[in-house]
């Protein structure tokens, strides 16, 4: 594995991010005084061909300002508008800026339209979408932006596309980090950790430099827990509490399987926690789960099923799905991202909780500090969360939690060079990627 | 082209559907007295493996009832539930049954989740989804149903899958007919009309036999206008007014292009009608269109652009998109289907209208009767619509409308054997498929 670029004691967050030469070069356009996009667009410049637009824009602006690598507005979303001037929109909330990486991929292709429709943030919340792609995917990003244009969503006021996170993440309130390299044939988890870790280290630095100081970050790209850890370690000026690794699809799948086994509709199942890593060491918790408000064990007497098949079925779900459908579960993953965001912006129902992979500092369960671990959370709907304190624990549950914890501590050692905690040492004996996932 | 199976005078609808031997055989399970699904499911039978379930169910039921080819409930959606027993759901409306054909395809993969989320029919409208696929796609249908399970949508109460329209369409209130054979290499529009026409003739007969007597049908599969005509001709017991061919994506694209040209946000554009066929003879109407409540010509002075480039840009949109994105526009097509349904179940805003391909009987414009033609509609939100009477017409608009009308009359002659109107005679000199469409 690569060498460390900076050292700070294990367990602490970086005081200064280890910005390398490459990162510094990329930041050359980040200057507090550079003109803002809407100032540049005093005259409306619109084009269906955004690639051309980016070039034109760059050429025009170069003469007047040194910074010219803005993520560019796309097509009809370059038009000016005034929400306050319109009876229908003047009571709307302030625009929310949402960045999505991997924006040309299949999960995003579902998610972006859900965000634009208002089903996530509500019908009075206008949004701006900032789409991050790669050199390779820029044409596809334009295709996505064209479909967003053609959807005429009233709440979707701005769409911009770009390939530089220092541009795309500027002032974002949410960063939904979906993009990651897929695992190639024969590639081990350790190699994937390194390749994708680099991406999330860069994106963490970019968020630290240009995002809203209270940006909420949801990491979906795998291995998502450790990617989230890398990301937050590289963004010391953003509260670590703001970073999440997505385990909500696992929670949703677990709820469905409990409902199936108990013969009830899934809306009767609550308090299902996924503990630990988004991998095969994850722990779907049936001890604290409830069906119709009562402990699961009262509704499902088949302990062998709960202890053995339940967890296996949840974990194998993605693999079964890819066999049947021939693709990975993009639609339900997007739904679970919507659920994860909604859980942070709406109050959690009384007595219930939701799962999220969050930073373990000061956790009440005795889980190792300084990793990203999925745990039971509640929210007041303000974007923040608190950990649930009254959870049941038994030996069966705790032993499995410790196994997932051990895995995350080992993954952390693999990426020490990316978190500024010394030399990486990687010893991951098992392949714990979930079937059907990249 | 094939021979006619029955004859009735042109312009009339069939008194009796021309049911062939094949159709009769398929209908063997359609018997008024056969047990209904929920009766069969007095005990909850659940399985993640719906393929197995279909077989098991068939074997079990065969002994007790002659009819056993029901579309089968899937997985957790086989569980019983009682909306009235739950405080959260007891004020909900009565369940709406929605059939979707081509349910394993990409458009459906967006649409089904939109239907389930409540964004189409509202947050107090529980729905049942009935997914129609083919022998070939049955595994993929199961994959889609699994993703719907994992999405835990509270409003989605039932999902069933099947390959026989006589089963899947039973009691449906909406039929969204997306599935159609894609055009093979070198295949002419005439051949596509025949192949897909057969599908829509069969589905029309099935709707006529088993659907709700007031089912609303939206045909998306191409060539959608003539497919809709074939479908309604084969469903004489369902009001012809209930059949629609989707031209809403064309309308949405036209609105976006007018907004771009005028430099306004797209929510300022209204009254945009697509006239005619969903093909390159379609007529996006800029004469009646409005920007900020004023005629488009006041906001866009470039008449040459309006008369030449505007229509071309709208029509080429799908082709440009497929070039950039590498796929057809599944997401925005699904959005436009949502828009089309919403336009029928919510009152049209004062002074506005929407486009839909509808049956031309008694139209006020002088368009030939007895075809499916896209025209400006308004709705009271009751699922029905009326044509807008106060439209402006000039020679430029009328000449183009007549060209699209001529095409649809020619297409109608190509499918006379499928509508019971004599021998087919097919003379379609031009390829008028829209670029980027199947």
Contacts between the chains, C-beta under 8 A, distances in Angstrom:
chain1	res1	chain2	res2	distance
A	44	B	263	4.6
A	46	B	260	5.3
A	46	B	263	6.5
A	48	B	260	7.0
A	48	B	313	7.6
A	48	B	320	7.5
A	75	B	256	7.9
A	75	B	260	6.3
A	76	B	256	5.6
A	76	B	259	5.3
A	76	B	260	4.9
A	76	B	265	7.2
A	76	B	266	5.7
A	79	B	259	6.9
A	79	B	260	7.7
A	79	B	263	5.7
A	79	B	264	6.0
A	79	B	265	5.2
A	80	B	265	8.0
A	81	B	265	4.3
A	86	B	267	8.0
A	88	B	267	7.9
A	104	B	325	7.8
A	109	B	331	5.8
A	110	B	110	6.9
A	110	B	113	7.1
A	110	B	331	7.8
A	113	B	110	7.1
A	113	B	331	5.5
A	113	B	334	8.0
A	113	B	335	6.6
A	114	B	117	7.7
A	117	B	114	7.7
A	117	B	119	5.7
A	118	B	119	7.9
A	119	B	117	5.7
A	119	B	118	7.9
A	119	B	119	5.6
A	139	B	323	7.9
A	139	B	324	4.7
A	139	B	325	7.5
A	140	B	324	6.5
A	140	B	325	5.2
A	140	B	326	6.5
A	142	B	324	5.0
A	142	B	325	7.8
A	143	B	321	5.3
A	143	B	324	3.8
A	143	B	325	2.6
A	143	B	326	7.5
A	143	B	327	8.0
A	144	B	325	6.7
A	146	B	317	7.4
A	146	B	320	7.3
A	146	B	321	5.4
A	146	B	324	7.0
A	146	B	325	7.7
A	147	B	321	6.8
A	147	B	325	7.6
A	147	B	329	5.6
A	147	B	331	5.0
A	147	B	332	4.1
A	148	B	332	7.9
A	149	B	256	4.9
A	149	B	266	7.6
A	150	B	249	7.0
A	150	B	252	5.2
A	150	B	253	5.1
A	150	B	256	5.5
A	150	B	317	7.0
A	150	B	329	7.2
A	150	B	332	4.4
A	150	B	335	7.6
A	150	B	336	7.9
A	151	B	252	6.9
A	151	B	331	7.5
A	151	B	332	5.3
A	151	B	335	4.3
A	151	B	336	7.9
A	152	B	252	5.3
A	152	B	255	6.0
A	152	B	256	6.6
A	152	B	266	5.1
A	152	B	267	7.5
A	152	B	339	7.9
A	153	B	335	8.0
A	154	B	267	5.1
A	157	B	265	7.4
A	249	B	150	6.9
A	252	B	150	5.2
A	252	B	151	6.9
A	252	B	152	5.3
A	253	B	150	5.1
A	255	B	152	6.1
A	256	B	75	7.9
A	256	B	76	5.6
A	256	B	149	4.9
A	256	B	150	5.5
A	256	B	152	6.6
A	259	B	76	5.3
A	259	B	79	6.9
A	260	B	46	5.4
A	260	B	48	6.9
A	260	B	75	6.3
A	260	B	76	5.0
A	260	B	79	7.6
A	263	B	44	4.7
A	263	B	46	6.4
A	263	B	79	5.7
A	264	B	79	6.0
A	265	B	76	7.2
A	265	B	79	5.2
A	265	B	81	4.3
A	265	B	157	7.4
A	266	B	76	5.8
A	266	B	149	7.6
A	266	B	152	5.1
A	267	B	86	7.9
A	267	B	88	8.0
A	267	B	152	7.5
A	267	B	154	5.2
A	313	B	48	7.7
A	317	B	146	7.4
A	317	B	150	7.0
A	320	B	48	7.7
A	320	B	146	7.3
A	321	B	143	5.3
A	321	B	146	5.4
A	321	B	147	6.8
A	323	B	139	7.9
A	324	B	139	4.6
A	324	B	140	6.5
A	324	B	142	5.1
A	324	B	143	3.8
A	324	B	146	7.0
A	325	B	104	7.8
A	325	B	139	7.4
A	325	B	140	5.2
A	325	B	142	7.8
A	325	B	143	2.6
A	325	B	144	6.7
A	325	B	146	7.7
A	325	B	147	7.6
A	326	B	140	6.5
A	326	B	143	7.5
A	327	B	143	8.0
A	329	B	147	5.6
A	329	B	150	7.2
A	331	B	109	5.9
A	331	B	110	7.8
A	331	B	113	5.5
A	331	B	147	5.0
A	331	B	151	7.5
A	332	B	147	4.1
A	332	B	148	7.9
A	332	B	150	4.4
A	332	B	151	5.3
A	334	B	113	8.0
A	335	B	113	6.6
A	335	B	150	7.6
A	335	B	151	4.3
A	335	B	153	7.9
A	336	B	150	7.8
A	336	B	151	7.9
A	339	B	152	7.8
